[in-house]
């Protein structure tokens, strides 16, 4: 049982950190709805009401319709491929026993320790030799490989913490490994999978360096790269830049809000399992 003082202190700390977290968001929104000719940024109230036209102007001038379609395509492909491959590999490492499983798993873990900056240049020359640069594959394949290291590590933890009695009961009932995975463990592991999906989505959607190096033409630019070029063209127009930033961040917010319950369940479940 907690006392009233403890609850008050807890809510006070939560309120303080909520204000700290929301302060930049409020500043960006205030600037995005301001007048394009105004020099006021941050927390000043918009002059002459809310200027919703800023979002339409940023969308049209920055060609964000094309960039958004590219980001959706790349992100959907990376998330789908990472989810399927990570579940399959993690099930093998977490439940099945075969020679060399430990060595292979630590090879995946090494992928979490390698900085992207050390790999992007040699990766560029490899993909250029394969004639894949400036294509969607140059964005999908490397980011899938990067996300797969985390996905295998995350899902293996879930599979190793799954109730062995449930797996043994499924096998007694005649279920093979494939059926046990997709009919028993995957439905039980939806919070863990949702957490992996949300994290992979945010990583892929916000990826800038890979797109900057691998893509040279406008046809395959993603929204973070498009925002960088848009900033160079409209560096003095804070309202348009803020409106473009809101447009780019909105899909991430929508995905997180839609999956926040399972995301929190997955994080808490991973925190209490060995």
N, C-alpha and C positions, 0 to 999 in steps of 0.2 A: 504494500500500500504506500502510495506517495502522499506527502503532505501538501497542503495548499501552497506553501512557500516553494517547494520543489517544482510543482506544476507551473507556478508563476515564473520562476527563473528559467525553466525549460522553454516555455512559450516566448519569454522575452528574448532568449538567445536565438530561437528559431525566427522570430520576427526581425531581429537585427540582421541575421544572415540573409533573410529573404529580401530585405531592403537593399543590402549590398549587391545581391545577385540581380535584382530587377533595375537597379539604377542605370546601367548602360543600355538596357532594353528600352527604358522610358526615354532616354536621351536620343536613341536612334529613331524611335517612333515620332518623337516631337520634331526632329529635324526632317523626317520623311514627309510629314504633313505640312511643313512650312512652305513659304513662298520661295520660288526659285530665284527671285531677285533679292531675297533677304540675306543679310550677312549674319543673322543670329543663328546659332546652333546650340545643341544641348537641350536645356530644360526651359527655354523660352517658349511662351505660348505662340502658336501659329497666328500670323497676322491675316485678318480677313477670313477666318474660318479654316476648316480642314481642306487642304488642296489634294483631293483624290486624283487629280489629273497627273500628279507627279509619277504615280505608278504606271500609268498608261504611257507617258512620255519616256520613262526609263525603259519600259518594255519594248517600245518601238525603236527608239534610238540605239539601244544596245543589242538588238536582234536576239533578245533573250528567249524568244519562242524557239528558235533553232537550237540554241545552247541547252535549253531546258529539255528538249526532246533527246539530244545527245546524252545528257546526264541521266535521264530516265532509262534510256536503253542500256547504257554502260552499268549503271547501278543495279538494275534489275538482273542483268546477266551475271554480274559478280556475286550478288547476294544469292541468287538461285544456285549457281555452280558451287559456291562456297558452302552453302547449307547442305546440299546433297553429298558432296565429297567429304565434308567434315564429319557428318553423321556416320557415313560408311566407315571412314578410317578410324574414327574414335571408337566405334563399336568393336572394331577388330582389336584395337589396342587396349580397350577397357574390359572386354568380356572374353574374347577368344585368346587362346594361348598358342603361339607358334614360334619357331626358332627365329631369333633376331628381332623380336618385337620391341624389346627395350632399346636396342640401338637405333632402330628406325624411328621410334618415337622421339628420341633425343635429337635426331636429325631435324624433325619438325620443330622441336623447341628452339633449335639454333636459329630458325627463321625469325623468332621473336627478338633475338639479340642483335641482329644485323641491322644497322641503320640504312634507311632507304638511300641516303645521299651517297653511300659507298657502292651501291649497286646500280644506280640509274644510268651512269655513263656506260659501263660495259654492257648493260642490258640494252641500251640504245643501239650499240653497234651490232649486237646479236640480232636484234629485230630488224635492223636495216639490212643486214646480210640476208635475212629471210624475206625481205621486201614487205614487211608488215608495219613499218612506221607510217604515220599519218593515216592510220586505219583504226577502226573500232577495236580490232584485235590487239593493237599495241596498248590499249587502255584496259581491256578486259583481262587478258592473260596475266600480266604482271600483278594487277591488283587482286586477282583471284588467288594467286600464289601467296601474296602477302597476307591476305585475310585467312587463308587456309591454315597457316601456322597457329594463329590464335584460335580458330574454330576447332581444330583437332584437340588442342590443349584444353579448351573449355569443355567440350562435349565428353572427352575422356574422363574428366573429373566427375561429370554427372553419371556416366555409365558405371564407373567404378563404385560410386556411392549408391547405385540402385539396389533395391532389395534383392539379394540373391535368391530368396525364397520365391519371389515372383518369377524369376527367370527359370528356376528349377521346376516350378509348377507348370509353366508353359511348355517346357520340354517333356515333362511327364505326360502332358495332354497330347503330345505328338507334334508340337510346333518345331519347325526347323529354325535355323539361325535367322533366315530372312523374315519369316513370320514373326518370330520373337522381337526382332528389331522394329518392324513397321507396324505391327498390330498391338504390341505391348509397351515397349520402351519409348517409342516416339510419342504416342499419345500421352504417356505419363510425363514426358520431358518437355512439354510445350513451353513452360516458363523458361527453361534453360535455352531452348531453341529460339524463343522470342528475344531473349537477351542478346544472343549471338547475332540475330538478324538486325536488331536495332543498332548495335555497335558497328557491324559491318556496313550497314547502310550509311551511317554517319561518316565513317572513314572514307568510303568510296565517294559519297556525294561531295565531301569537302576536299578531296584530293586535288592538289594544285601542281606539285612538282612533276609528277608523272605526265600529266597532260601538257605541261609546259615544254618538256623535253621531247615527248613522243609525237606531238601534234604541231605541225607548222601551218596548215591551212585552216581557214575559218570554218570549213564544212564540218569538222570533227571536234570543235572546241566544246568544252563543258562549261557549266555556269561559273565555277571559280575562275577559270582562265578568262572567260568572257568578261567577268567583273573587273579583272586586272586591266584589260584593254579599255574597258569603259571608263575606268578611273583615270587612265592616261589621257583620254579625250575630254573628260569633264571634271578635271581635278579642282576647278574653282566653283563648281555647282554642288554644294553640300546636300541640298535637298534631293537632287536626282541620285547622287551616290547613296544616300541613306535609303531612298525608295528601292533602288536596285538591290541593296543588301537585304532588305526585308523580303523582297521577292525570292531571293536565293535561299534565305534561311527558313522560309515558311514551310516547304515540304518536310524538312527535318523536324520541325515542331509538330506538324500534323502526324507524322509517323510515330514520334515519341508519345504524343498524347493518346493516340489510338492503341498503342501497345504498352503503355506505362504500367498497367497493373501486372501483366505477365513479366515485364522487364524487372520490376521490383521483386516479384516472387522469385525470379531466376537469380537475382543478385543475392537475396537473402538465403535461398536454398544452397547456393554455392558457398556462402559464408559459413554455414553450419555443418557442411559435409566435410569429411576428411579427404 
